[in-house]
Amino acid sequence: MSKILVPTDFSNNSYNALYYAARLFQNKECTFHIVNVCTGENNPYREKAKMESMQEMDALVHRLVRDVGDNKKHAFKKVPLCSEMTEGVAKYAEKHHVDLTVIGNKGKEEIKHILFGNNAMQLVREIISCPVLIVPLEIDFKKVDKIAFTSNYANPIAHENIKTLQFFCEVSDSVIVPMSIEENIDDALAEKNKATFLKAIAENSSKEVELPVFDGKVNTILEFVDLWSIDMLCMVYYPHHFFLEFIGKGIIKELNTKLNVPFLILPNTPN
């Protein structure tokens, strides 16, 4: 995972996402692509906007080096974009074969670029070429010991997504905690998909946790994250399956106030 894209609007929250990524990957050689959507492509003053954006990104990198130290394993590429925000970031991720996109969950209220809300979901929908890691509002960095993975296994978990999970385990010397919610549905295909996944991650995982729904799926997952001392929550994005049921219908707002660990969203890639 050598190319990490971090969109920024120069808010504290987007800086915190960059800081978190730099700490998480401190022992890995990687290039951080810091991207700022500074103006629209038809702005007659876009060259001035790009120059000002570069100056702010220079200051951002200087601040990061001051805070985490000069890491020889890390390089920085600073890119001002003149485009629509989600489309520009997604196209950049695909064009440059980015391995991971990291975003903060709230940007400057007057700019509203990087939000754990509609704009974040637009990014998740648009960025289909790599995983997206959403870092909660100004959390302190802490070592990732447990990565929870939850799914209803209606679809098989793609090999690339298993590799991503294993990579995160390697980076942080952590364990995967598989979690599923009791659906009371006899689904042979889902059970087969689950068994295949659990076998693939066996060397990196703990015993599966299966929970009944006691107060809605969201609260069940949030309670699980809290009670099992989970450090990162991971799910696969399926446009018409469990994921949208998880985050849709106002649930994003609930997660924004309650989820206090990073949220790793894996793309729906074929095996």
Buried (B, 14 or more C-beta within 10 A) or exposed (E): BEBBBBBBBBBEBBBBBBBBBBBBBBEBEBBBBBBBBBBBEEEEEBEEBBEBBBEBBEEBBEEBBEEBEEBEEBEBEBBBBBBBBBBBBBBBBBEBEBBBBBBBBBBBEEEBBBBBBEBBBBBBEBBBBBBBBBBBBBBEBEEBBBBBBBBBBBBBBBEBBBEBBBBBBEBBEBBBBBBBBEBEEEEEEBEEBBEBBBEBBEEBBEEBBEBEBEEEBBEBBBEBBEEBEBBBBBBBBBEEBBBBBBBEEEBBEBBBEBBEBBBBBBBBBEE
